[in-house]
Amino acid sequence: MLRRVVAAAAARGASASRSGAPAVAGAARLARAAAGAPGRPIAAATAERLTGIVAASWRRSLCASAASPEQTMESMLRESLGATHVVVVDISGGCGSMYRVEVVSPQFEGVSMVKQHRMVNAVLSSHIADMHGLTINTLTPAQHAKKAGAA
């Protein structure tokens, strides 16, 4: 996703941004200068190098921010669904492309699992757009207590 954003910005000479990421101001100018040809389209290799630089900068900005994506998603789920227990784990090895989410909420009482998952998807929709995958486990408080008692 980030590669497409940077490549599109470089191709049209505009800046681009990704939610929460610093703007890629002057990406096209930087890439053209690196290619040595002002005003001409950038080479694929230059776009790849630029993408790596921007991605590293974006990861650093996330690490420097007060709340991690996991903490942000957890607070969103707690507030929106009145969740009593929320666990959000990055299962992609730290790159933030795949998460496992466990949510316990009284709002799930009498609601099918499909509708429970749709409720979670609706809350996290702004984050899901940037993800590769999401594993959701939803439980009612009674199911969670039973699961905790069995463990």
C-alpha positions as CSV (number, residue, x, y, z in Angstrom):
1,M,0.0,0.0,0.0
2,L,2.8,2.4,1.0
3,R,4.6,1.7,-2.2
4,R,1.6,2.6,-4.3
5,V,1.1,5.9,-2.3
6,V,4.8,6.9,-2.8
7,A,4.9,5.8,-6.4
8,A,1.7,7.7,-7.2
9,A,3.0,10.8,-5.4
10,A,6.3,10.7,-7.2
11,A,4.6,10.2,-10.6
12,R,2.3,13.2,-10.3
13,G,4.8,15.4,-8.4
14,A,2.5,15.8,-5.4
15,S,3.0,14.9,-1.8
16,A,1.1,12.0,-0.2
17,S,0.4,10.8,3.3
18,R,-0.9,7.8,5.0
19,S,-3.1,8.0,8.1
20,G,-0.8,8.8,11.0
21,A,2.3,8.9,8.8
22,P,4.3,12.0,8.0
23,A,3.6,13.6,4.7
24,V,5.8,12.5,1.9
25,A,6.5,16.1,1.0
26,G,8.7,16.6,-2.0
27,A,8.8,12.8,-2.8
28,A,8.7,13.4,-6.5
29,R,11.4,16.1,-6.3
30,L,13.6,13.9,-4.2
31,A,13.2,10.9,-6.5
32,R,13.8,13.0,-9.7
33,A,16.9,14.5,-8.2
34,A,18.2,11.0,-7.3
35,A,17.4,9.9,-10.8
36,G,19.4,12.9,-12.2
37,A,16.6,14.0,-14.5
38,P,14.4,16.8,-13.3
39,G,10.8,16.6,-14.6
40,R,11.2,13.0,-16.0
41,P,9.5,10.0,-14.5
42,I,11.5,8.2,-11.8
43,A,13.1,4.8,-12.3
44,A,11.6,1.8,-10.5
45,A,14.8,1.3,-8.5
46,T,14.6,4.9,-7.3
47,A,11.0,4.5,-6.3
48,E,11.9,1.3,-4.3
49,R,14.7,3.2,-2.4
50,L,12.4,6.1,-1.7
51,T,9.6,3.7,-0.5
52,G,12.1,2.1,1.9
53,I,13.1,5.5,3.3
54,V,9.5,6.7,3.7
55,A,8.5,3.4,5.3
56,A,11.4,3.5,7.8
57,S,10.4,7.1,8.7
58,W,6.8,6.1,9.2
59,R,7.7,3.2,11.5
60,R,9.9,5.6,13.5
61,S,7.1,8.0,13.9
62,L,4.8,5.3,15.1
63,C,7.3,4.1,17.7
64,A,7.8,7.7,18.9
65,S,4.1,8.3,19.2
66,A,2.5,8.0,22.6
67,A,0.0,5.3,21.7
68,S,0.8,2.2,19.7
69,P,-1.6,1.0,17.1
70,E,-2.5,-1.9,19.4
71,Q,-3.3,0.6,22.3
72,T,-5.3,2.7,19.9
73,M,-7.4,-0.2,18.7
74,E,-7.9,-1.5,22.2
75,S,-9.2,1.9,23.5
76,M,-11.5,2.2,20.4
77,L,-13.0,-1.3,21.1
78,R,-13.4,-0.6,24.9
79,E,-15.2,2.7,24.3
80,S,-17.4,1.7,21.3
81,L,-18.4,-1.8,22.5
82,G,-18.2,-1.3,26.3
83,A,-15.7,-4.2,26.3
84,T,-14.6,-5.6,29.6
85,H,-11.6,-7.4,28.2
86,V,-9.6,-6.6,25.0
87,V,-6.4,-8.1,23.7
88,V,-4.8,-6.8,20.5
89,V,-1.6,-8.5,19.3
90,D,0.5,-7.8,16.3
91,I,1.1,-11.3,14.8
92,S,3.0,-10.0,11.7
93,G,6.3,-9.9,13.4
94,G,6.1,-6.2,14.3
95,C,5.3,-4.6,10.9
96,G,1.7,-4.0,11.8
97,S,0.1,-5.8,8.8
98,M,-1.7,-8.5,10.7
99,Y,-3.4,-8.5,14.1
100,R,-5.2,-10.9,16.5
101,V,-8.0,-9.3,18.5
102,E,-10.0,-10.8,21.4
103,V,-12.9,-8.8,22.6
104,V,-15.3,-9.6,25.5
105,S,-18.4,-7.4,25.6
106,P,-21.9,-7.6,27.2
107,Q,-23.2,-6.2,23.8
108,F,-22.5,-9.6,22.3
109,E,-25.2,-11.3,24.4
110,G,-27.8,-12.9,22.1
111,V,-26.0,-11.7,18.9
112,S,-24.7,-14.2,16.3
113,M,-20.9,-14.5,15.9
114,V,-21.1,-13.0,12.4
115,K,-22.8,-9.9,13.8
116,Q,-20.3,-9.7,16.6
117,H,-17.4,-9.8,14.1
118,R,-19.2,-7.1,12.0
119,M,-19.4,-5.0,15.1
120,V,-15.7,-5.3,15.7
121,N,-15.0,-4.6,12.0
122,A,-17.1,-1.5,12.1
123,V,-15.2,-0.1,15.0
124,L,-11.8,-0.9,13.5
125,S,-12.7,0.0,9.9
126,S,-10.2,2.9,9.7
127,H,-7.4,0.6,10.8
128,I,-8.5,-2.4,8.7
129,A,-7.8,-0.5,5.5
130,D,-4.1,-0.6,6.2
131,M,-4.0,-4.3,7.4
132,H,-3.2,-7.4,5.5
133,G,-5.2,-9.6,7.9
134,L,-7.2,-9.6,11.1
135,T,-8.2,-12.6,13.3
136,I,-11.2,-11.8,15.6
137,N,-12.3,-13.8,18.6
138,T,-15.4,-12.4,20.3
139,L,-16.9,-13.6,23.6
140,T,-19.7,-12.7,26.0
141,P,-18.7,-12.1,29.6
142,A,-20.2,-15.5,30.5
143,Q,-18.2,-17.3,27.8
144,H,-15.1,-15.5,28.9
145,A,-15.6,-16.6,32.5
146,K,-16.2,-20.2,31.5
147,K,-13.1,-20.1,29.3
148,A,-11.0,-18.6,32.1
149,G,-12.4,-21.2,34.6
150,A,-11.5,-24.1,32.2
151,A,-7.9,-22.8,31.8
